[in-house]
Amino acid sequence: MPDNQPTAATQDTLTKPQPAPDDWTPTERISWFPILAEADLDPRVIALINRQREKLGAPNNVVRVHSWRPDLMLRWLDLYDHITRGPSGLSRIDREMIAVVVSAENRCLLCQANHSADLRRLTQDPVLSDRIALDYRRAGLGARTRAMLDYAIKITRTPVECEESDIAALQEHGFSVEDVYDIINTAAIYNFNNRVASAGGFLPDSANHGLYR
């Protein structure tokens, strides 16, 4: 038989349908809580990960780590998406900067990696994004942005010290009262996310560390 002729075993392999690659099962331990097999997931979660496959190419660790509690995850996602992507006087970049500085303040590995990547994508400026993540005070930001991030850090570190005068000070930088309320809610949702992720031992997708550089 000529060398280039397929053997019976090779032909059998070529003609049999091959199983789809497993892009759900993590290759490392990403949570201190259960990661369900894809076959055991709630149908609503399966629909969500299939949308991620269409849009992103594969499901991500955020869905993996939360999927064992589907009702809680889906209700949280609705609120999170509304706060971070809904109508607001704050831009997407404003809200991602809040995500990054709050997550850095809380030393949340999952959220720092994920939102630093998102900020690099949105700004198209990896140097600026890294400086914001490492020390936003030295990143050369304008007064308006600096005031917004200082307030987000105050909410994170010492919320009991927040005063009505903080709202007035932000208005002097051009923020509306609705914008200030959005800063509060954005900082608050990321403080919530950071605490859940850190207490749950969640890890980010490893690819996120190098995205958009």
C-alpha positions in Angstrom: 0.0 0.0 0.0 1.4 3.4 -0.9 2.5 5.6 2.0 -0.1 8.3 1.2 -3.1 5.9 1.3 -5.1 6.1 4.5 -5.3 3.0 6.6 -8.6 1.5 7.7 -8.1 3.0 11.2 -7.4 6.4 9.7 -10.5 6.2 7.5 -12.6 5.3 10.4 -11.3 8.3 12.4 -12.0 10.6 9.5 -15.5 9.4 8.8 -16.7 9.2 12.5 -18.1 12.4 13.9 -15.6 13.8 16.3 -16.7 15.1 19.8 -16.7 18.9 20.2 -13.8 20.2 22.2 -14.6 20.7 25.8 -14.4 24.5 26.4 -16.4 24.4 29.6 -14.3 22.3 32.0 -11.6 24.5 33.6 -8.0 23.4 33.2 -7.1 24.6 36.8 -9.0 25.1 40.0 -10.8 28.4 39.6 -13.1 28.4 42.6 -13.4 27.0 46.1 -17.0 26.1 45.3 -18.4 23.5 42.9 -18.1 23.9 39.1 -20.9 21.8 37.6 -20.5 19.7 34.5 -22.1 21.4 31.5 -24.7 18.6 31.2 -25.8 19.4 34.8 -26.3 23.2 34.2 -29.6 25.0 34.4 -31.0 25.5 30.8 -30.9 29.3 31.3 -27.2 29.0 32.0 -26.6 26.8 29.0 -28.3 29.5 26.9 -26.0 32.1 28.3 -22.8 30.1 27.7 -24.0 29.4 24.1 -24.3 33.2 23.6 -20.8 33.6 25.0 -19.6 31.0 22.5 -21.1 32.9 19.6 -19.8 36.3 20.8 -16.5 35.4 22.6 -15.6 32.0 21.2 -15.9 30.3 24.6 -17.6 30.7 28.0 -15.6 32.6 30.6 -14.7 32.0 34.2 -17.3 34.5 35.6 -20.1 32.2 34.3 -18.2 29.1 35.3 -17.8 30.1 39.0 -21.3 31.4 39.5 -23.3 28.8 37.4 -23.9 26.4 40.3 -26.3 29.0 41.8 -28.3 30.0 38.6 -31.1 32.0 40.2 -28.6 34.1 42.2 -26.3 34.5 39.2 -28.9 35.6 36.8 -30.5 38.1 39.1 -27.0 39.5 39.9 -26.2 39.7 36.2 -29.3 41.7 35.5 -28.4 44.3 38.2 -24.7 44.3 37.2 -25.4 44.8 33.5 -27.9 47.7 34.2 -25.4 49.5 36.5 -22.3 49.0 34.3 -23.8 49.2 30.8 -27.2 50.9 31.2 -28.0 54.5 30.4 -25.9 56.9 32.3 -24.0 60.2 32.1 -20.9 58.1 33.0 -19.2 56.6 29.9 -18.3 53.0 29.7 -14.6 54.0 30.2 -15.6 56.0 33.4 -17.3 52.9 34.8 -14.4 50.6 33.8 -12.0 52.9 35.5 -14.1 52.7 38.7 -14.1 48.9 38.4 -10.3 48.9 38.1 -9.4 51.2 40.9 -12.0 49.7 43.3 -10.7 46.2 42.5 -7.1 47.3 42.9 -8.0 48.8 46.3 -9.6 45.5 47.3 -6.8 43.4 45.8 -9.3 41.3 43.9 -7.5 39.1 41.5 -10.4 38.1 39.3 -11.8 41.6 38.9 -8.4 43.3 38.5 -7.5 41.0 35.6 -10.9 41.1 33.9 -11.5 44.8 34.2 -8.0 45.9 33.4 -8.4 44.0 30.1 -11.7 45.7 29.5 -10.2 49.1 30.2 -7.3 48.4 27.8 -9.8 47.4 25.1 -12.0 50.5 25.6 -9.2 53.0 25.8 -6.9 51.4 23.3 -4.1 52.6 25.6 -2.5 49.8 27.6 0.0 52.1 29.3 -2.6 54.4 30.7 -4.8 51.5 31.7 -1.9 49.9 33.6 -1.1 53.1 35.3 -4.7 53.5 36.4 -4.6 49.9 37.7 -1.3 50.4 39.6 -1.8 53.9 40.9 -4.5 56.1 39.3 -3.2 59.1 41.3 -0.1 59.2 39.1 -1.7 58.3 35.8 -2.0 61.9 34.6 -5.8 61.9 34.7 -7.8 65.1 34.5 -9.4 66.7 37.6 -12.9 65.5 36.8 -11.8 61.9 36.4 -9.5 62.1 39.5 -12.4 63.4 41.6 -14.7 60.6 40.4 -12.1 57.9 41.3 -11.2 59.5 44.6 -14.9 59.3 45.5 -15.1 55.7 44.5 -12.1 54.9 46.7 -13.7 56.8 49.6 -16.8 54.7 49.2 -14.6 51.6 49.2 -12.4 52.5 52.1 -14.4 54.6 54.5 -18.0 54.8 53.4 -19.0 56.1 56.9 -17.1 59.3 56.1 -19.1 60.1 53.0 -20.9 63.5 53.3 -23.3 65.6 51.4 -20.5 67.9 50.6 -18.9 65.1 48.4 -21.9 65.4 46.1 -21.6 69.1 45.8 -17.8 68.8 45.1 -18.5 66.3 42.3 -21.1 68.6 40.8 -18.5 71.4 40.7 -16.6 69.0 38.3 -19.6 68.8 36.0 -21.3 65.7 37.3 -25.1 65.7 37.7 -26.7 64.3 40.8 -27.7 61.3 38.6 -24.1 60.9 37.7 -23.0 61.0 41.3 -25.6 58.3 42.2 -24.2 56.2 39.3 -20.7 56.6 40.7 -22.0 55.3 44.0 -23.8 52.3 42.5 -20.8 51.5 40.3 -18.4 51.5 43.2 -20.8 49.6 45.3 -21.4 46.8 42.8 -17.7 46.3 42.3 -17.1 46.2 46.0 -19.8 43.5 46.2 -18.2 41.6 43.2 -14.7 41.9 44.8 -15.8 40.4 48.1 -17.7 37.5 46.5 -14.8 36.7 44.2 -12.1 37.0 46.9 -14.1 35.0 49.4 -14.9 32.4 46.8 -11.3 31.9 45.6 -12.3 32.8 42.0 -9.5 33.0 39.4 -9.8 35.0 36.1 -9.4 33.4 32.7 -5.6 33.2 32.2 -5.8 34.8 28.8 -7.2 38.1 30.3 -3.8 39.0 31.8 -2.4 39.6 28.3 -5.3 40.8 26.3 -5.2 44.1 24.4 -1.6 44.9 25.1 
